[in-house]
Amino acid sequence: MEFYSVLFDQECMHCPVVYARDRQSFNGTYVNGQLVGKKPNISQARLLQHRDIVTIALHVTMLFSQALAARPSF
C-alpha cells in the first residue's frame, strides 16, 4: 500500500489531494469495501475522499480524515 499527496499551492491554502494504490499485495487493498488492487499488478492510484475507509489485507483498517483548509481572511 502506498499513499501520496499533491499540493497545489505554496501557501497551503487548499487541502492536498491524497491518493492510495496497492503495490502488489497478496491479500489486496480495499477502499470502502471495494477491492482496488492486489497481486500481480500495481493498481492505479485512487483519489481518497474524506471519511473513506481503507482496509489492507482485511486486517488493518484506517479511516481517512481530511481537515478543511483554513480560509484566508479578507
C-alpha positions as CSV (number, residue, x, y, z in Angstrom):
1,M,0.0,0.0,0.0
2,E,1.3,3.4,-0.9
3,F,-0.2,6.8,-0.1
4,Y,0.9,10.1,-1.7
5,S,-0.4,13.6,-1.9
6,V,-0.3,16.5,-4.3
7,L,-0.1,20.1,-3.1
8,F,-1.5,22.8,-5.5
9,D,-0.1,26.0,-3.9
10,Q,2.9,27.0,-1.8
11,E,0.8,28.7,0.8
12,C,-1.2,25.6,1.6
13,M,-4.5,27.4,1.3
14,H,-6.1,24.2,-0.1
15,C,-6.1,20.7,1.3
16,P,-3.8,18.4,-0.6
17,V,-5.4,15.7,-2.6
18,V,-4.4,12.2,-1.3
19,Y,-4.1,9.1,-3.4
20,A,-3.7,5.5,-2.4
21,R,-2.7,2.4,-4.5
22,D,-1.9,-1.2,-3.9
23,R,1.7,-2.3,-4.5
24,Q,1.1,-6.0,-5.4
25,S,-0.1,-7.1,-2.1
26,F,-1.1,-10.8,-1.7
27,N,-4.4,-10.1,0.1
28,G,-5.5,-6.9,-1.6
29,T,-6.4,-3.3,-0.6
30,Y,-9.9,-2.1,-0.2
31,V,-11.5,1.3,-0.2
32,N,-15.0,1.4,1.3
33,G,-15.2,-2.4,0.9
34,Q,-14.3,-2.3,-2.8
35,L,-11.2,-4.2,-3.9
36,V,-8.8,-1.6,-5.5
37,G,-5.8,-3.9,-6.2
38,K,-3.8,-7.0,-5.4
39,K,-1.0,-9.1,-6.9
40,P,0.2,-9.4,-9.6
41,N,-0.4,-5.8,-10.6
42,I,0.2,-2.4,-9.1
43,S,-3.2,-0.7,-9.1
44,Q,-4.0,2.7,-10.5
45,A,-4.0,5.5,-7.9
46,R,-7.3,6.1,-6.2
47,L,-8.2,9.5,-5.0
48,L,-9.3,9.4,-1.4
49,Q,-12.3,11.3,-0.1
50,H,-12.9,12.5,3.5
51,R,-14.1,9.5,5.6
52,D,-13.1,6.8,3.1
53,I,-12.3,3.6,4.9
54,V,-9.0,1.9,3.7
55,T,-8.5,-1.8,4.5
56,I,-5.3,-3.6,4.0
57,A,-5.4,-7.4,3.8
58,L,-8.6,-7.4,5.8
59,H,-6.6,-7.0,9.0
60,V,-5.8,-3.2,9.1
61,T,-8.5,-0.6,8.7
62,M,-7.9,3.1,8.6
63,L,-10.4,6.0,8.4
64,F,-9.1,8.7,6.0
65,S,-10.0,12.1,7.5
66,Q,-9.0,15.4,5.9
67,A,-9.4,18.6,7.8
68,L,-10.7,21.6,5.9
69,A,-8.1,24.1,5.0
70,A,-8.2,27.4,6.8
71,R,-9.9,30.1,4.7
72,P,-7.9,33.3,4.3
73,S,-9.3,36.4,6.0
74,F,-10.1,39.3,3.7
